Structure formats: structure tokens, C-alpha cells
Amino acid sequence: MRVIDTHFHWFPRTFMERLSEVNGYPRSVRVDDGWRYYYNAGRLSENLPPVWFDLPRGFASSEDAAGADVTVICTTGVLSGLCDQLPIDQAAPLARAYNERLAELNARYPGRFYGTAVIPLNDTGQALALLDEAIKEFGLVGVNLAALTSDGFTDNPRLEDFYSRVEELGVPLIIHPTDTAFGETLSDYDRALQLTIGRLLDTSVTVLRLIFSGILERHPRLKVVQTHGGGLLPYQAGRFDKNTRVGGLSVRPSEYLKRMYVDTVCPAELTVETAVKFYGDRHVMYGTDYPCWQPSAAIKVVQNAGLSARQRELILHENAESVFPLPSA
């Protein structure tokens, strides 16, 4: 059976090299055979050991765990917030180089590797140009959405044309945690607060902003993928319905939530079962979060959850084939 990992991380070393040439922040610094990137001059940084840049190792780990050929959809993860913190004259070429590199991997590993785009949103016109290039010319299959641009959250009204264009292109928005929104606020206890709940809060706030701003109301065909089983949202859907006082929404907030697609990167069988029950079995996709989580553990969570054989089939590959513009197997 085909297996599609919709939450897989691999970073081009060329991106980190170019980021190291940036004056100021964000920037990167080589550490042994890996890299460390810094969002700002303070304590907000992240270390990336060599495994993050080793694609053959990622393929092998995924396929050994699944016992099958695995197609990976490469997402930017926490890197999605970096370009948005740079001036557009620096962000645009850096993003283009990233997207072009992933397109090269698409061509090198046809049917096995699919890249998703970095689109800085600091300038709406430039974002639209980069978006068309990434999807129509480079053949990337999704767009990564950060929590913040340099001038605020990504529900900014000036971005309406961006969401219209993503909807028109039919590719999903991938909402993955970054550290820009809450990373410094929740840096206590050796970052345990940020790594456990802060990153889930990041994506959950981003999704709620898409709902409360009316973006999902105005763009009903917009496909949104929230990583990590929907973060904090499905468990408090009733509270959102009870407490929301936002005009212009035609249905309750929980109904917009149920349009979302989520992945199985939530290391507990009960959480996967809850996601399937809340979103429906056609809105949950397999993911490993490699190399943050081992594929051998990720596949076991799906196998051991209380799912039917048909539901596992949907989650392991069929749902991804309908959400992402992938050729048939």
C-alpha cells in the first residue's frame, strides 16, 4: 500500500548558507556539520544537527518504519517564519532560492518527494508573484503559512488577494508552528513550555484568526492543513461556539474547524482517534514530523489506534492524494 508522509522536514544547506550572509537578523551560523539559526539578537534560536539536511537518511527511516515505499511531502516547519522577518528585498530572493531547490528535488525524486513553498508575506504583490512562480512554474504542492509577518498576524486585510490566489490555485495552506509569536514569552524551563504547548498555541491562534477574520467564510474552497492533530482546537470547539461574538460568520466556529485537515503527529492513539472523530476520517493524514519524531513511532500510533482498515487506508495515503495536487499512484 502506498504511504504518504505529509509532515516531513528536510532543509537545503544552500538556504542556511544564504541566510548566514544576511546582515542582522534572522541569520544562521554553521555549527560543526549542522546549523543554528537566530530569529533575533536575544535568546530565540534553534539548533539544526546534520540529520535535518540528510534526505537519503530520511527516506530510509520512513520506508523502514512503514515497510513500504513512502512518498514525503516536505514542509518548512519552524523555518516558515524566518523569511517574513526579513526586509522583502532580502526575503524574496531567499524564498525563491528555497523554492527552486525543492523543485530540483521534485524532479530528482519523481513520485517520492514533493516540496511546499516558502512565501514571505511582507509585501502582498511580491507574495503573489512568488506564489504563482512556486506553484505554476516550480510545481510545488502547498504553501507554508507562518503565524506572523513583519507587520503583524497573517489575518491582515491586505492579504485578502493572497488567500484568493491560494484558493484559486487549489493548493493547501500548511500551518506549522514557528517560534515567532510565543517563543520568547514561553522560553522558561529550558523552553519546555514553548516546545510542548507554545507551538500548538501558535498554530491554533493562526487558525482561529483565519476563522474570526472571515477569511474562511469568504474563501470556502481554501484548504487548510493544521499540523499536530489540530493543536489545541478540537478539544475546546464547544467553548469557541459558546464564547465567540464575531459578526459576519454564517456558521459556528466549530463548523469552520471541521473543514480543516490535520495530521497524526500527536504521539498518542487517543489523540488520533479524537481527531478522526472530530474532523472525520477523510480529514486526517499521516505524518511523522521527521526528524523531530521517529517514523517507527509515528506508524505505530496509527496502527494501534482504534481505526478500521479502511480508515487507515484513507489516513496513510488516500486523503493526502485529495488534499495535495499529487499524481495518482
JOWO-V589859 format. One record per backbone hydrogen bond with DSSP energy under -1.0 kcal/mol. NH is the residue of the N-H (numbers start at 1). CO is the residue of the C=O. E is the energy in kcal/mol with one decimal. If there is no record, write none. Layout:
nh->(NH:NH)
co->(CO:CO)
e->(E:E)
This chain:
nh->(3:4:5:6:8:9:11:16:17:18:19:20:21:22:27:29:31:34:35:36:37:38:39:45:46:48:52:53:54:58:59:60:61:62:63:64:65:66:67:71:72:73:74:75:79:80:81:82:85:86:90:91:92:94:95:96:97:98:99:100:101:102:103:104:105:106:107:108:109:112:113:114:117:127:128:129:130:131:132:133:134:135:136:137:138:140:141:143:144:145:149:152:154:156:159:160:163:164:165:166:167:168:169:170:173:174:175:183:186:187:191:192:194:195:196:197:198:199:201:202:203:204:205:206:207:208:209:210:211:212:213:214:216:218:219:222:225:226:227:231:233:236:240:241:242:243:244:255:257:258:259:260:261:262:264:266:268:272:273:274:275:276:277:278:279:280:283:285:286:289:292:297:298:299:301:302:303:304:307:312:313:314:315:316:317:318:319:321:322:323:324:326)
co->(69:316:71:286:73:290:52:12:13:14:15:16:18:19:38:36:34:31:48:29:46:27:44:43:37:35:49:50:51:54:55:56:57:58:59:60:61:62:63:3:112:5:114:8:76:77:78:79:82:83:87:87:88:90:91:92:93:94:95:96:97:98:99:100:101:102:103:104:105:109:109:72:142:123:124:125:126:127:128:129:130:131:132:133:133:134:115:172:117:174:152:149:147:153:156:157:159:160:161:162:163:164:165:166:223:143:225:179:182:184:187:189:186:191:192:193:193:194:197:198:199:200:201:202:203:204:205:206:207:208:209:211:210:214:215:219:173:261:175:228:230:233:236:237:238:239:240:252:253:254:256:257:224:283:285:264:266:268:269:270:271:272:273:274:275:276:280:262:315:7:289:294:294:295:297:298:299:300:305:308:309:310:311:312:313:313:314:317:318:319:320:324)
e->(-1.0:-3.2:-3.0:-2.6:-1.4:-2.2:-2.6:-1.3:-2.5:-2.2:-2.4:-1.7:-1.1:-1.3:-1.8:-2.8:-2.0:-3.0:-2.5:-2.5:-2.3:-3.2:-2.2:-1.1:-2.2:-3.6:-1.8:-2.2:-1.1:-1.5:-2.6:-2.4:-2.4:-2.2:-2.5:-2.4:-1.7:-2.1:-1.9:-2.8:-2.6:-2.8:-3.0:-2.5:-1.7:-1.8:-1.2:-2.0:-1.8:-1.8:-1.8:-2.9:-2.5:-1.4:-2.7:-2.6:-2.2:-1.9:-2.8:-2.7:-2.0:-2.1:-2.0:-1.7:-1.5:-2.2:-1.9:-1.9:-2.5:-2.1:-1.9:-2.1:-3.1:-2.4:-2.2:-1.9:-2.6:-2.4:-2.4:-2.0:-2.7:-2.3:-2.3:-1.2:-2.5:-2.5:-2.6:-2.5:-2.5:-2.7:-3.5:-1.2:-1.2:-1.1:-2.4:-1.6:-2.0:-2.1:-2.2:-2.3:-2.3:-2.2:-2.3:-1.3:-2.8:-3.2:-3.3:-1.1:-2.4:-1.2:-1.4:-1.7:-1.4:-2.8:-1.8:-1.9:-2.6:-2.3:-2.4:-2.1:-1.6:-2.1:-2.8:-1.8:-2.4:-2.4:-2.2:-1.7:-1.8:-3.4:-2.0:-1.5:-1.8:-2.6:-1.3:-1.8:-3.4:-2.9:-2.0:-1.4:-1.9:-1.7:-1.7:-2.0:-2.2:-2.6:-1.8:-1.5:-2.1:-1.8:-1.5:-1.9:-2.6:-2.6:-1.4:-2.3:-3.7:-1.7:-2.5:-2.4:-2.3:-2.3:-2.2:-2.7:-2.7:-1.5:-2.0:-2.5:-2.3:-2.8:-2.5:-1.1:-2.1:-2.6:-1.7:-1.3:-2.5:-2.7:-2.4:-2.2:-1.8:-2.1:-2.5:-2.8:-1.5:-1.6:-2.8:-1.7:-1.0:-1.8:-2.6:-2.3)
